[in-house]
Amino acid sequence: MASVDDVRRQFREPPAEGRPMVRWWWFGPSVERDEIDRELNAMAAAGLGGVEVAFVYPMGPVTAPFGSPEVLELVGYAARTARSLGLRFDVTLGSGWSYGGPHIGPSLAARRLHWDRREIGAAAYDVPIVPAWPGDEFVAAYVGDGNVPSSYVEVPVSDGVIHVPAGGQPREVLIATSRVTGQQVKRAAAGAEGHTLDHYSEAAALEHIRCVAEPLLKAAMPVGSAFCDSLEVYGADWTPAMFSEFSSRRGYDLRPRLYELLVDGPGARELRIDFGRTLSELYEDNFLKVFRSWAAGYGVPFRIQSYGEPPATMSSYRHADIFEGEGWGWKGIPETRWASSAASVYGRSVVSAEVWTWVHSPSFRATPLDLQGEAHEHFLAGVNQLIGHGWPYSPTDGPGLGWIFYASGALDDRNPWWPAATALFASLHRLSWVLQQGTPVRPVKIYIPTSDAYVAGGPEPLNLYRVARRLIPPTIPSTIREAGLDFDLIDDDAITVLDPADIPLVVVPAGTTTPDRTTRWLDEVTASGGTVVTDPTALARHLPPPPFPPVPDVGVVHHRLDDADLYFTANTSPEPRTLTFPTPVEHWNPRTADLTTTQTLTLHPYESAILIPTTDDESSATPERFVGVVLGGWTVAFGKESQPVKLPHRWEEPGRTAYSGSATYRTEFELEGTTRLILDLGPGEPVAPDSEPYLPANSYRAVIVPPVGVAAGIYLNGTHCGDLWAPPYQLDLTDAARTGVNELEIVVHNTAANALSADQHLLETAAEVTEQYGRRFDLQHIEHAADYLNSGLLAVPRVLRQA
């Protein structure tokens, strides 16, 4: 724990922990030392905290195939260079996702149970077992009487033949076969192609460690963490040792009842729940624990996005070191909440998120305001370490814009707005670091209906996170958050470490099945004075009072320090929101690092604040009155030559539609004396959330047209006064002002999307590598690169002086 004095003292310049990191995509692999040096130095200069190296599909000639001595040497060089710059260096234990590759043969590959179902007559049948695909393995066969049998018996097998005895008519035969799913590693680098491994098999995990993970880790040591991306092993519901594992874990034999996975009947639901639990435990024991234990042998934490398929439970995270999520949506249950709940329950002070995965598609459309707004959503979901997605390695001397990842933002120094990145990352660093202090206060717990999720089915029946989220009515989390409160998810394993006497309120979705142990724990919560709510419509009546009156669209995160309460609050809307507090609060501004005391606070669109209740009086200074300064005419320069310009000025006009870069706007004004001086660019204008209809729901963007498109560096009399990229678009110019004539420069930077819209080299590159290596990616939404762009100085700035 930390004291409020300690946190306050370090807020302006916090320790390195908590700096945003980036996923660094190595395409091919095709990397060179000089470019490694250049990109790592650019990251360090911008205030990023480190990289997570990810090896993906080629974007040009492959110079060092994945796993080769050449690529391992380059990994080591990059790691050493990063450390020399003070950057953390993490490594993904494979190429693409999920783990796998050429070293994974059929015996170690992900498997699924396949059923052959057919009606037969009364005659006896001998059916030879003939594998339809390489790696197919016969599991069992069953026969039942009638068109729709109510029960089945196992059929004897010998010498590779299924012996179906004679019987009544009609009958039905079920034959279960274990098949390799066939899923290949997604977005694989050259040399990393192959099957996805069996996440229920310790042998498969150890083989991947031997062939891939260990050489990578040794090359990069020491590293910040060893990383595993989200679980996307589709349809894998079987492993060769399933019968013995099920029997030892559940206490009864699965073989005679295996058909109940397919056929409804008495007891089938309970068996399916037990089967699902067994899959989750096998994933934990034979994948999570294996990789964590191996990494621990090198003193390296194992970081994972433990959700998806196989059916990882929320509590599965406890078998890793660093819990990571992705996805935004502070009023709902994104993957970030799956991870942050586990971190809260199991006492991890740091929880990370893959952030900006789909930000304002296509690549290069993302603005600093988009990045800030989505980061706030992750903070509101309990995250306190950002892993930006991401930074594409790209040769400097390549044609056009160079290489980009098929989806997400290209968050590197090819963006014209990059001069504002340092200030942006500094503000996010302050927030991350503060949110790593103290312990989260989440008075409401939402029970995950895990048993029901194992049997609910749907399009992704093995994705426990998504099925469980579907079973929890969205009104439950939204009611809690809109009331100014926060929550944790809990499950049947979490209750073993939670004292029921410490739980004031648990929400259990209506109709939920709870195991006996969980039912007893819920009874103990009630007996200890807590409340268990099963009716979502009654939830609001049982919620405790919030720390201060809730305001629409404003989320609150509460942490408790040694000697104070700390609140992170963020406005997630394109309109200003005003908060009123019952007593004064310290207001810590993450952008400016200023500290003030107030009892009323207006949060501008997508603005955030740290709040500390205090006994100090509100700042009692007389409210300042400002008057406008008369400005001269404006000029603009897209190079050395200036020309007069009338504001507002938008660049997307004939002759400049594909321009990505900067322009300098200049004006002059006179001051008779130096008083406080403020530049105000204006508030920006909200736009309809559906104004870019091609965007998928998970593609974050700030729904506002700002007064500057998209960021600006502000200079007065040659002094850099700061950067503006988000509301409020205001800056104090006082220190640079002088009596007499003052020259104001506003250097506006747009995005690289304009140039992307005209970049034929990128399309040609994608076509060439697809022809050579096969279709490993599609450039996401690239045809919309020019849509809805707004570059330039889009409002008439005002300079205000204190009257």
Secondary structure, DSSP 8 states (H G I E B T S, - for coil): ---HHHHHHHSSS--STT--EEEEEEETT---HHHHHHHHHHHHHHT--EEEEEEE--SS--SS-TTSHHHHHHHHHHHHHHHHTT-EEEEEEEESBSSEETT--GGGB-EEEEEEEEEE-SS-EEEE---SSTT-EEEEEEEEESSS-S--EE--EETTEEEE----SSEEEEEEEEEE---B-BT--TT--SEEB-TT-HHHHHHHIIIIIHHHHHHH-S-S-EEE--EE-TT--B-TTHHHHHHHHHSS-SGGGGGGGTS--TTHHHHHHHHHHHHHHHHIIIIIHHHHHHHHTTT--EEE---EETT--GGGGGGSSEEEEE---TTS--HHHHHHHHHHHTT-S-EEEEE-TTTTSSTT---HHHHHHHHHHHHHTT--EEEEEEEE---TTSSTT----SSS---STTSTTGGGHHHHHHHHHHHHHHHTSSEE---EEEE--HHHHHHH-SS-TT-HHHHHHHHS-THHHHHHHHTT--EEEE-TTGGGGS-GGG-SEEE--TT----HHHHHHHHHHHHTT-EEE--GGGHHHH----SS---TTEEEEEEE-SS-EEEEEEE-SSS-EEEEEEEEEEEE-TTT--EEEEEEEEE-TT-EEEEEE-SS---------EEE------EEESSS-EEE--SSEES-STT-TT--SEEEEEEEEEESS---EEEE----EE--TTSSTTS-TT-----EE-SEESEEEEEETTEEEEEE-SSS-EEE-GGG--SEEEEEEEEEE--SHHHHTT-HHHHHHHHHHHHHH------TTGGGTTTT---EE-S--EEEEE-
